[in-house]
Amino acid sequence: MDTSTRPLRAAIYARVSTEEQREGQTIASQIAQLENFARVQGWPVTNTYKDEGWTGSLLARPSLDRLRDDAGDGLFDAVLVNDVDRLARDVSFLGVIKRDLERKKVRLIFRTLPNEASPTHNLMVNILGSFAEFERAMIADRTRRGMRHKAEVRKEFVGCLAPYGYKYTTKDSGTADAGRLTIVEPQASVVRSIFNWVDLERLSLRRVLRRLSELKIASPKGCARWNVSTLKKVLRNETYVGVWHFYKSESCEPHPSNRGQVYRKTAKTSYRARARSDWIPVTLCDDLKLIDRDQWQRVQARLADNARFSPRNTNHSFLLSGLIKCASCGKTFTGKTIRKRIFKYRCNGLCGKVPSVREEDIFGPVWECVRQALENPRVIEQHYRQSLEQAKDFARNTVQPIAAEDLRSAIEEEELRVIAAYRSKVLTAEQLSKQLETLATRRSQLSTDPVPVSHWSYKDIASVCSAIRRQLNSASEALQRDVLREVVKEIIFDGKQALIKGVLAPTGLVDCVSGAGKPKTQLPLKFERCIPIVRLRLPS
């Protein structure tokens, strides 16, 4: 058959993105316009290719790839496209598709630019391609600025994936709660319970997961078992204390980029965290708060301690785990078991400059010097007086003798001591609630007026040391661990000597060993510096 007299066989290509679908644009309207255009020209339509919900910034699109393959097989003579931006919103991709079809002797015809055989046409295609790319960037920028304005200026929740315990009602729902967060009470009760388990009962994440499974509480996605990462996300989420953050992450392409998938509607299907300085905090109304800020902070400290002192799946209990630091590189020493009977600490940084040390060579001297320091009222009084003088110097050099921030720190420490007394069964649940309410009232009444610092007498300190001595003389392994973590901040080891740095806080220790103490000091904790207790020579 003579191809010169054969009518031009046409294929139709149409594309619409998800954003354009929301604006009411459809593929059906594009196809109808192209079919009418082909009918006027007298061209029979042999194939129709549709990419619905695909962005023009991607070259890999299923229907577009089939069109290019069929063009090589000679199934049609021309491709009809409604406009340049329907084919691609990237100039380089537009050039790739155009040259590929030209090599296969297939004409590319745009309905809005029918004369494709002139240099002016090629110039207009390139100009319109550049404009389509610019328009896409402008759409993305407008969307980003609109979402940022909603979060930063209007202080509204952005998005529809609400945290566990909340529900977001979309604006098109037509209800009274449209565009707002609301509390889902059954889930909110679970969130409160999780925070109480970690804060008051000091459960580890694994034990919390076990309890959730025992209570048959479904995960946020409805699964029978919770994941550790899901539980961490709940415990670290500040939305529960009334602060939601926008701009925490940004989309990016996954690595590796393909992951076995040929086609992706969106290239940037992964996320990476932004710097915290870029986050935009949005303060929610008080009705949406599920957790008190102080409890949330205690839970964060608890999670940090769990990560620091985790046994890391070891059968032996390394009591100094997380406390020993390398004098050379500053990395933490970790416990290591050799042949099931030799227990050593070695530098986690593997710097090779500080040798490992046997547990029996370092634990005995460290525990003995800590115990002696705690049982000696003169030592505690000396460091207490030094801290008191530092507090007085600070008061003389500032407008406010004791800043509200320092008083809040003191109140937080007192809350920890009250909770410790509850754990030791010195306080009942009702007494705990009253004590916490009293402390909350004190926190709300903080003012700019100077608050006097209460003083400890030598008699009070001696009484505390006496209580500590009675407990430490026959201390169990668990009590030794608790005391060391309460007192010792770090032990710097250089291979021959161990410099112990800690904080002598007797009230916290009394709570630790017995659950009750003497009058509480209001001295700000920031003046209790990490102090060298002793420098000792380890056995060679």
Secondary structure, 3 states (H helix, E strand, C coil): CCCCCCCCCEEEEEEECHHHHHCCCCHHHHHHHHHHHHHHHCCCEEEEEEEECCCCCCCCCHHHHHHHHHHHCCCCCEEEECCHHHHCCCHHHHHHHHHHHHHCCCEEEECCECCCCCHHHHHHHHHHHHHHHHHHHHHHHHHHHHHHHHHHCCCCCCCCCCCCCEEEECHHHCCCCCCEEEECHHHHHHHHHHHHHHHCCCCCHHHHHHHHHHCCCCCCCCCCCCCHHHHHHHHHCHHHHCEEEECCEEEECCCCCCCCCCCCCCCCCEEEECCHHHCEEEECCHHHCCCCHHHHHHHHHHHHHHHHHCCCCCCCCCCCCCCEEECCCCCEEEEEEECCCEEEEEECCCCCCCCCEEHHHHHHHHHHHHHHHHHCHHHHHHHHHHHHHHHHHHHHCCCCCCCHHHHHHHHHHHHHHHHHHHHCCCCCHHHHHHHHHHHHHHHHCCCCCCCCCCCCCHHHHHHHHHHHHHHHCCCCHHHHHHHHHHHEEEEEECCCEEEEEECCCHHHHHHHHCCCCCCCCCCCHHHCCCEEEEEEECCC
